[in-house]
Amino acid sequence: MTALLLSGALWHNGVVLQNVTRSWQIVVLGIAIVAPTLYCQSQETGGAKRTTTELKLTPAEERDSYEIYSLLLKAESPARENWIISQETTTFPGESSKLCLDPTEDQKPRYTPVIDDYLKRNQKQLTLVRKFDLHSYVLLGRDTGSKRPHFDDPTLFYLSAVGFNSDHTRALVYVGYVCGSLCGSGLYHFMVKKNGQWQQDFDYHGAFCHWQS
């Protein structure tokens, strides 16, 4: 069973929404039940639609992105020793900024710039490279699926490109994983840089989405 969890103003709307790609349908009731395998399948085929243009990062953007990736992956699974990470970036399945990234009016000046940059960057494809601060990991390209390593835990992690505000003190990224046809999860993470270190930003109070199977 797959659930899509919605927070913020959308929590109480009680309306029916249908993704334009027809890949999933939800009823917004706080916790919405959808077709069992569609989110996992959508994640494995690349999340939301994008162009195939390659995203280029500056050295500073690259450094911040991999610091954020490594921090969140470690937080997601602290005891994990081996990681399998999709080499191509992806986003929330059926991503809709109106549904999943809608800050409250008082927080729009703070969060809208980073959301806009996230959406713009993720119209392009970023190929991840070996700059993660992780003990042991494999980057899995789409053309190397048959060469997937035989770890005890076959969980495959998916990351989006990171969006930033203009002074690179706030960021937004999607992190998801699939551990089987009925096993997976994914959500957005807002980040803030304090004293030169990135950390999760829990001050965001707008709408956001979290899928889980």
N, C-alpha and C positions, 0 to 999 in steps of 0.2 A: 504494500500500500504506500502511495506517495502522498505527502502532504506539502502544501505551500503555505507557509506562515507569513502573514502580513501584519505589519505594525504601523502605528501612526493613524492619521485621519481615515485611512481606508479600512481600518479594522471594523467599523460599524456600518459600512455602506450597504451591505447586503445586496449587491448587484451581480449580474452575470457578466463575465468578461471572457472574450475569446481571442486568443493570439491570432494575428493575421496570417501566420504561416500554417494555421490549422494543426499545429503539432500538439497543442494542449488546450484544455478548457478548464476554467476554475469558477467556483462560486465563492465570493468573498464573504465568509462567515467567521472570520478570525482564524480558523483552521479549515482549509479547503481541500477536499479529497479529489484527486485527479487520477487519470489512467495510470496503472502501476508502473510501467517501465518507460514512459515517454520522456521524463526528465533525464533519466540516466542515458537513454539513447540520444536525446538531443545534445547532452553534454559531450558524449563521445563523438558526435559528428560536428562539433565546433561551436555550440551555443548559438548566439544571435548571428544574423547574416552580416558579413563585412566584405570589403573589397580585398583583393589579394595583394594590394600594395604593401610593401614592407615598411614598417615603422622604424625610424632611426632615432636613437637616443643620444643626447649629449653625454659626456663623461659624468657630469654631476647627476643627471637623470638616471643613468645606468647604476651609479653607485647607490643612490637612494632607493631605486627600485629593488635591487637585489638585497639590500638591507631589510626592506619591508617584507619581501617574499620570505626570506629566511626566518625573520622574527615570527611571522604568522604561521608558517609551516611547523616550526618548533612548538608554538603554542597550541596548534591543532592536535598534535600527537607527540607529547614530550618524550615518551619512552621509545619512540620509533628509532631504529638503527639504519634502515635502508629505505630510500625514497625512490618512487618512480614518478616522474614529472613529465607531463606533456610538453614537448618542445615548442609547440605553437600555442600562442596565447588564445584564450577563449573567454566568453563572458557568460553572464546569467542566461540560461535557456529562455529564448523568447523575450529577451530584454526589452523593457519598456520604461523609459525614464519617468513618464507620468505615473506609472503604477508603483515603481520600486524606488525611485529616487526623487522624492518630493519634500523638501524641507519645509518646516513651518515658516510663516511669514517673518517672524522675528529672527530666524536663523538663515534666511535666504542670502543676505549679504556675505555671510561667512562660508556657506556651503555651495551656493550656486556656481561660483567660479571653478571649484574643484570638480563638481559634477559635470559641468560643460566640457572641461578639459579631458576628463575620463571618457566621456562619450565620443569626443572628437578623436582621441588617440585610438580608441577601440574600433573605429571604422577601418583601421589598417591592421595588418598582421605583424606581430613581433615574434621573431624566432629567438627563443631563450638560449643562453650560452652558459658555460660552466663557471659561473661567478656566485653561486650560492654558498652560504656559510652553513653547510650541512655535513655531517660525518661521512655519509656514503649515499650517493644518489646516481640515478640514470635518467638522462633526458631521452624521452621516447618520441621520435618523429612519426608522422602518419604513415610513412612508407617503410617503417621498421616494426610494424605491429607484430609480425611473425617472430621477431627477435626479442620480444618482451622477456625480461629476465625472470627466472623462476624463483622469486623470493617467497618466503613462507607467507607473507602478506602481499597479495597482488594489487593492493589499492593504488589507483592512478589519480594523481592530483592535477588539477587544472588551474591556471592562473591567467588573469587578464593583464593587459598593460596597465600601468599605474597612472592615474590622473593627478595633477598637482595644481595648487593655486599659484599665483604669480611669483611669490617669494619662496616657494617650496617649503612652507612650514605646515601645510596640510596636504593630505593625499587621500585617494580613494582607490580601492582595488577589490576585485572579485576573486575569491578562493573557493574552489569546489573539489570534490573527489567522487570517484565511482569505485565501489568495491564489489560489484556484481549487478545483475539485471534488476534486482530489487534492493539495492544497497547503495546509498550515496547521500550527499548533502552539498549545499553550496550557499554562500551568502556574501554580502558586501561588507567591507571593513573600511571605516573612516579612520585615518591616522593623523596624528599631530606630532610635530617635532618640538621637544622641550629640552633645553640644555644640550642641544646638539644630538639628541637621541630620539629615534622614532618610537612611538608607543600608540596603542589603540586609543581612539578618541570615543569616549562614551557619552559625550555631551550632545550628540545629535539626537533630535527628538522628532524628526519627520517620518514619513512613510518609507519603509524598506521591505525587502522580500528575503525569505529564506526557504529554500526547498529542501525537503528531506524524504528519503525513501527507505 
